[in-house]
Amino acid sequence: MPASQDLAGRNAVVTGGASGLGSAIAARLAESGAVVTIVDLETARNNVPSEFKFFGCDLGSTDARNQIMKLANELGRLDILVANAGVVPPWRVMAEVDGQEWQRVMAINTWGVAASIGAFTGLLSQSDCASIVVMASINGFRAHPKQVLYTASKHAAIGITRAAALDLGASGIRVNAIAPGPIATDALLGRISARHEAGGPEPEAVVQAMDAETALGHMATETDVANVAHFLASDASAGMTGSVLPVEAGLV
């Protein structure tokens, strides 16, 4: 009999789950039966549907792990962690890299992942179906001009995934990552529009060019990413750990 992707009776935490890919993943896990708690900035609380639990936390803060430990104590049980929270900084050439921006983005995109995993390790080790899903990026494999900071942070996210898989395997905890390419989210479309207002190309032309760079002829969607997160969270991927799955519609 095929392994089940039913998550009924399982507790899940999705960081950065109030919007974008995190919101789509939280909804997908809930549709499959999981009880989902979203961790996001306190200012995002009102954006979260009432069917989800919410915990306000800045994952880029130095005490993020201690804050998340409070949630771990409240939950009492955890089976799935989706370490999704992250930020995409503005495009900058190497000569314009900003130190404060670097520290802040790396804190969220790398420390936030490590802090979340570390804080929940104890709970996850008590589950017989523990799975951690890290949100990496295709920029963890390849670089793009003017994206040195984001590229560095997502290379690090993949490194965290692989190291955590080795550390936590003995406790029965699987750790895998998703590496999306360009996804047609509101955030991406907003960045494209902002670049247009700053003198960049027309948004429609940019989207068409991005679609044309894929084997499927269109960018992957939030639903595509959420479905892969669901697979990695479920028993259907029980034999996988330390893996990174691209979701990018076949970038060429």
N, C-alpha and C positions, 0 to 999 in steps of 0.2 A: 504494500500500500504506500502511495506517495507520502512524503513527510508533509505535515500540516502547516498551513500558513495562518491558521486560526490563532488569535492572540487572546481569546477569552480567558479571563481570570488573571491576566498578567498586568503588572504595573509598569508604566513607562514614563520616563522624563525626557522632554525635548527642550534643549536650551535654544534660545533665540526663536522660540516657537510662536511668537505673537504675529509674525508677518512672513511673507516670502516663502522660501522653501521650507522653513521650519513649520509654518502654519499648515502647508500642504501635507507634510509628513505627519504632524500631529493628527490631522483629520483622517489620514489613511490608517494609522494605527488604531484610532478609535473605531473606525468603521469595521475593523477586524476584531474588535472586542476588548482592546486594551483600555485600561483606566489611565488617562494621560494627565501628567502635571507639566505645565509649561513654566520654564524659567526664563525670565527676560527682565529688562529694565522696568523699574516700578512705574515709569511713565507709560508703559505699554499695557498696563493692567486692563484698562477699559476697552482695549482692542481684542481681548480674548473672550471667545464664546463661553457662556455660563456652564456648559457641560464639561469644561476643563478646569482642573485645579490650577492655581497660579502661585508662583513664588517670585517675588521681586529681588533681583540681584544684579549687580554690575560685575560681570565675569572678568572684566579687565582690571579690577581692583586687587590690591595686594592681599586683601583678606578674603578673596573670593572662595577659597577652599573652606575656610572656617564658616562662611555664610552658608555654603552648600551643605556642610555637615549638619547644620541646624535642620535643613530640609530632610536630610537622610534620617535624622532621628525622628522627625515627624511622620515620615512615610512608613518606616518599620519594615518595608519590603520593597525590593526593586528587581525587575527582570530585564528591563530594556533601558539603555541610555543612548539617546541620540545627541551627540555633542555637535550641535549645528551652529551655535552662535558665532558670528564673525562679521567683519566689516570689510568693505572694499574702499580703499583710499583713493583720492583723486590721482589721475595720471600725472607723473612727474618724471622728467629725465634725470639721469644720475646727478647732474650738477645742482639740481633743485631739491634733492632729498632733504626732508625736514626732520630734525632729531626728535622733537616732541611727538610729531605724527608717527614716526617710526616706533617709538616706545609704546604709544597707545595702541596702535594696530597690532603689534606683536603681542602685547599683553592680552588682548581679546582673542586673537586668532590662534595663539599657541598656549599661553599660560591658562587661558580660559578652558581650553580642551583638557590640558593636563590636570588642572585643579578639579574639574568636574569628574574626571575618571578617578582621581585619587580619593575624592570625597565619598564616592559611591562604591568603591571597591569592596568595602566590608559588607554592605547590603547585597551586592551582586554575587558575592561568593557564597551566599546562603541560598541562592536560586539554583534550580537544576536546569535552567534554560537561559542563562545569562548571556546577553548580547550587547555589545557596545558598537555603535555606528558613528564614525567620525565624518564630518563634512570637510572633505579636502577640496580639490579642484583640479581641472586639467592643467592649471598652472603649477601643480605639484610635479608635473612631468616635463612641461615645456615653458618657455618664457615668451613674453611679448614686450615690445618696446614700451617704455614709460610705466612699467608695472613691476619694478624691482622689489618694492616692499611687499606687495600682495604675493608675488611669486615666491619670495623668500619665506613668507609665513605659511604658504600652502605646501612647500617642500617640507617645512618643519612639521606640519600636521600629519603628513604621510610618515615621517620619521617617528612621531609620537605613536601613531597607530601600530607600526611594526614593532617598536620597542615594547609597547603595552601588551601586545599579543604574546610576546615571549614572557613578560613578567607575570601575566595573569592566567596563562593557559593552565598552569598547575592547579589553579583554583576553579577551573571549569568555566572561565569567562572568555568568550570569543570577542575579538576586536577587529573590525573591518572598516573600510572607508569607502566613501563614494567620491568620485572625481568628476563633477559636472563640467561640461563645456559651457558655452554661452546658452543661457536658459532665458526664454522670453518672459521674464518676470517684470512686474511694475518697476522694480528697482533698476533693472537693466535698461528698460525703455526710458526711465527718468534720466539716467546718466547719458544716454544717447541724446536726449533732448537738450540737456544742459550743455553738452559739447557743441551742439548745433547753435545754441544761443551765444556761445563764446566764439563763434566763427567756423564751427565744424560743418560737415556735410549734412544734407537733409536726412532726418530720421528714417524715412521710408527707404532711402538708398542704402543706408547702413544696414537695416534689417534684411533687405534683399541680398546684400553682399554676404552677410553672415549665414543666411539660409543656403546660399550657393556654395559655401565652404564645406557643407556636410554631404555625406554619401546619400542620405535620405532626402536631401533637398529642402530641409526645414530644420530649424533649431529644435532641440529636445524641450519638453515642457516640464512644468512643476509636477504634473501628475506622473511623468516618466520617472523623475527623481524620487518621488514619494513611493512609487511601486518598488523601486530597487531598495529603498530603505526598509520597506515592509518585508521584502524577501530576506534581507540580511538580519532583521530582527527576529525572524521566525525560524522554526525548526527545519524549514526547507533548505537552509544554509548551514545546517548543524556541523558539517565537515569543513567549514571554512573559518580561518582566522589569519590575520596578517595580510589579507588581500585588499586590493584597491580596485574598485569597479568603475571604469569610465562610463559616463552617461552623456554622450555628446553627439549622437546621431551620426557618428562616423566622420569626424573631422578629417579633412584631407589636406 
